Amino acid sequence: MKSLLKKILVVASMASLEAAPVGNPAAPKIIAEGFAFSPSVSADLRLGYEGDFVSDGKMEQEVESSGRVDNFEQCTNSGTVTLNILNRLDLFGVFGSCKFQGDWRFSDGSALYRIETETHYDFLWAAGARAILFEWGSTSLGMGARYSASNNTPIWLTTNGASSSVSRSQLEWRQWQVNLGISYNIDLFTPYIGGKYSSEKAHLFDFPTPIAPDDSGSNHFENREPVGLYLGCSLSNGKYFMLNIEGRLIDEEAVTISGDFRF
């Protein structure tokens, strides 16, 4: 089992820095004792941090153009608020900021164009839930769902390496996902693995320079692969604090580092 834990941690660390983070299926019960709330209470509160780093969201162009997005990166730093009920259900909100960086190509007649852009850090929010469905010994089966959204303002854009205006331009990003996973507790460690289904969309619009064929200042992206794999490990002695690292593969390449304090 220790060998399995090491393999999970290695794979998670290799996932490279786009769907949203998932978290441990056993998260509602991992921190059994908090600073202020008695373990016997039916509900308690957790506050935490979530850092999510996506090196490739694996997106493709839709509507105005076609073809893959060569790269779509996202960097997010957020605070989390979680209401835990009966150590079986987590209802959570995420509030922070994120930025995007992407590059793609399109052809217009005989000409080929390469577009690169980066946004400011702007407000991101998310809401979701996770629940433990079944327990057997140290094993937990759980499921969850999450919706995330952000509106971002581009800093710069280049067309074939030449700078272009980004005046009044915007990037809107929306994503929802559902997941099912299994975890196993080994003393301080709780490794987990699971699968997820997600829908992710980004809309770039009001660009004064063409970013798609027919001189269009608009483009739509969506994820190429809706089904993905996630795996990770939580570290906690069951009191006050939990640290978690997670990698996501197939539908995206991403790593998340998060931590929670129970009150």
C-alpha positions in Angstrom: 0.0 0.0 0.0 2.9 2.4 0.7 4.2 1.6 -2.8 0.7 2.6 -4.2 0.8 5.8 -2.3 4.2 6.7 -3.7 3.0 6.1 -7.2 0.0 8.3 -6.8 2.0 11.1 -5.4 4.6 10.8 -8.3 1.9 10.8 -11.0 0.2 13.8 -9.4 3.4 15.7 -9.3 4.1 14.8 -13.0 0.7 16.1 -14.1 2.4 19.4 -14.9 1.4 22.6 -13.7 -9.0 22.7 -17.4 -11.6 21.6 -15.5 -11.7 22.8 -11.9 -10.2 21.0 -8.8 -12.1 18.1 -7.5 -10.8 17.3 -4.0 -10.7 14.1 -1.9 -13.9 12.0 -1.8 -13.4 11.5 1.9 -12.8 15.3 2.6 -16.1 15.7 4.7 -14.7 13.4 7.4 -10.9 13.8 7.2 -10.7 16.6 9.8 -12.8 15.1 12.7 -11.9 17.7 15.3 -11.8 21.5 15.0 -10.7 24.5 17.1 -14.1 25.6 18.3 -16.7 23.1 17.3 -17.2 19.8 19.3 -16.8 16.6 17.2 -20.4 15.8 18.2 -22.0 18.8 16.5 -24.0 18.2 13.3 -22.4 21.0 11.3 -19.1 22.9 11.3 -17.2 25.4 9.3 -13.9 25.1 7.4 -11.8 27.9 5.8 -9.0 27.2 3.4 -6.8 28.1 0.4 -6.9 26.6 -3.1 -4.2 27.1 -5.7 -4.9 25.7 -9.1 -2.4 25.6 -11.9 -3.5 24.5 -15.4 -0.7 24.1 -18.0 -3.0 22.9 -20.8 -6.8 23.0 -20.7 -7.0 21.1 -24.1 -9.5 23.4 -25.8 -10.7 23.7 -29.4 -12.2 26.5 -31.4 -15.9 26.6 -32.2 -18.4 28.8 -34.0 -16.2 31.4 -35.7 -13.4 29.0 -36.4 -12.2 25.4 -36.1 -9.1 23.5 -34.9 -7.4 23.0 -31.6 -6.2 25.7 -29.3 -2.5 25.1 -29.1 -2.3 26.0 -25.4 -4.7 27.4 -22.8 -3.3 28.0 -19.4 -5.0 29.1 -16.2 -3.5 30.2 -12.8 -5.9 30.6 -9.8 -5.4 31.6 -6.2 -8.5 31.4 -4.0 -10.0 31.2 -0.5 -12.5 28.6 0.3 -15.5 28.4 2.7 -17.0 25.0 3.5 -20.0 24.1 5.5 -19.8 20.5 6.7 -22.9 18.5 7.7 -22.6 15.3 9.7 -19.1 14.7 8.5 -20.7 13.3 5.3 -21.6 16.4 3.2 -19.6 19.5 2.2 -21.2 22.6 0.7 -18.5 25.0 -0.4 -17.8 28.3 -2.1 -14.6 29.5 -3.7 -13.6 33.2 -4.1 -10.4 34.4 -5.6 -8.7 35.5 -8.8 -7.4 33.9 -11.9 -5.6 34.7 -15.2 -5.5 33.0 -18.6 -2.9 32.7 -21.3 -3.6 31.1 -24.6 -2.4 30.8 -28.2 -4.2 29.4 -31.3 -4.1 29.6 -35.1 -6.6 30.3 -37.8 -6.5 30.6 -41.6 -8.3 33.3 -43.7 -8.0 32.5 -47.3 -4.3 31.7 -48.0 -3.0 33.5 -44.9 -2.3 31.8 -41.6 -2.4 33.7 -38.4 -1.1 32.9 -34.9 -2.8 34.6 -32.0 -1.3 34.8 -28.5 -3.0 36.6 -25.5 -2.8 37.0 -21.7 -5.3 38.4 -19.3 -5.2 40.3 -16.0 -5.9 38.5 -12.7 -9.7 39.0 -12.2 -12.3 37.8 -9.9 -13.2 34.1 -9.9 -16.0 32.3 -8.0 -17.2 28.8 -7.7 -19.8 26.8 -5.8 -20.2 23.1 -5.3 -20.8 20.1 -3.1 -19.2 16.7 -2.3 -20.8 13.8 -0.4 -19.6 10.4 1.0 -21.9 7.8 -0.5 -20.5 4.6 1.0 -17.9 3.6 3.6 -16.2 0.2 4.1 -13.4 0.1 6.7 -10.8 2.7 5.6 -12.4 3.0 2.1 -14.8 5.8 1.1 -16.8 6.2 -2.1 -17.9 9.8 -2.9 -19.3 12.0 -5.5 -19.3 15.8 -6.1 -20.3 18.6 -8.5 -18.9 22.2 -9.1 -19.7 25.3 -11.1 -17.0 27.9 -11.7 -17.0 31.3 -13.5 -14.7 34.2 -14.3 -14.7 37.4 -16.5 -11.2 38.6 -17.5 -9.7 41.6 -19.2 -6.8 40.9 -21.6 -3.4 42.7 -21.0 -1.9 42.1 -24.4 -2.4 40.3 -27.7 -0.1 39.5 -30.6 -0.8 38.5 -34.2 2.1 36.6 -35.8 4.3 38.2 -33.2 3.2 41.8 -33.7 1.3 43.6 -30.9 -2.3 44.4 -31.4 -4.9 46.5 -29.5 -7.0 44.9 -26.7 -9.1 47.9 -26.0 -12.6 46.9 -24.7 -11.9 43.2 -25.2 -13.1 40.5 -22.8 -12.7 36.8 -22.0 -15.7 35.0 -20.3 -15.0 31.6 -18.8 -17.5 29.1 -17.5 -17.1 25.5 -16.3 -19.2 22.8 -14.6 -18.3 19.2 -13.7 -19.5 16.1 -11.9 -17.2 13.4 -10.4 -17.1 10.0 -8.7 -14.1 8.8 -6.7 -12.7 6.4 -4.1 -10.2 7.0 -1.3 -8.3 4.8 1.2 -7.0 6.0 4.5 -3.4 5.0 5.6 -2.6 6.6 8.9 -1.9 10.3 8.1 -2.4 9.8 4.4 -5.6 9.5 2.4 -4.8 8.8 -1.3 -7.7 8.9 -3.8 -8.5 8.4 -7.5 -11.6 9.0 -9.6 -13.2 10.1 -12.9 -15.0 13.2 -13.9 -17.2 14.7 -16.7 -16.9 18.4 -17.4 -18.1 21.1 -19.8 -15.8 24.1 -20.2 -16.3 27.1 -22.4 -14.4 30.4 -23.0 -15.8 33.3 -25.1 -13.4 36.0 -26.3 -15.1 39.0 -27.8 -14.9 42.8 -28.6 -11.3 42.5 -29.8 -10.6 45.4 -32.2 -8.3 43.1 -34.2 -9.3 39.8 -35.9 -8.8 36.7 -33.8 -10.8 34.4 -36.1 -11.6 34.2 -39.9 -13.6 36.9 -41.7 -12.1 39.7 -39.6 -14.0 38.5 -36.6 -13.0 40.0 -33.2 -14.7 37.1 -31.4 -13.9 33.4 -30.8 -15.4 30.6 -28.8 -13.4 27.8 -27.2 -14.7 24.5 -25.5 -12.9 21.5 -24.0 -12.0 18.8 -26.5 -12.3 15.9 -24.0 -15.2 15.9 -21.5 -14.0 12.8 -19.5 -10.9 13.0 -17.4 -9.0 11.3 -14.5 -8.0 12.8 -11.2 -5.8 11.5 -8.4 -4.2 12.9 -5.3 -3.5 12.6 -1.6 -4.6 14.3 1.6 -2.4 14.7 4.7 -4.0 15.1 8.2 -3.9 13.7 11.7 -7.7 14.2 11.9 -7.3 17.5 14.0 -7.7 21.1 12.9 -5.9 21.0 9.5 -5.7 19.1 6.2 -3.3 19.5 3.2 -4.1 18.2 -0.2 -2.3 17.8 -3.6 -4.1 16.7 -6.7 -3.3 16.1 -10.4 -5.7 15.9 -13.3 -5.1 14.1 -16.5 -6.5 13.2 -20.0 -9.0 16.1 -20.4 -6.5 18.6 -19.0 -3.0 18.9 -17.4 -3.3 20.5 -14.0 -2.1 20.5 -10.4 -4.0 21.8 -7.3 -2.6 22.5 -3.9 -5.1 23.2 -1.1 -5.5 23.3 2.6 -8.4 23.6 5.1 -8.7 24.6 8.8 -11.7 23.3 10.7 -13.2 25.6 13.4 
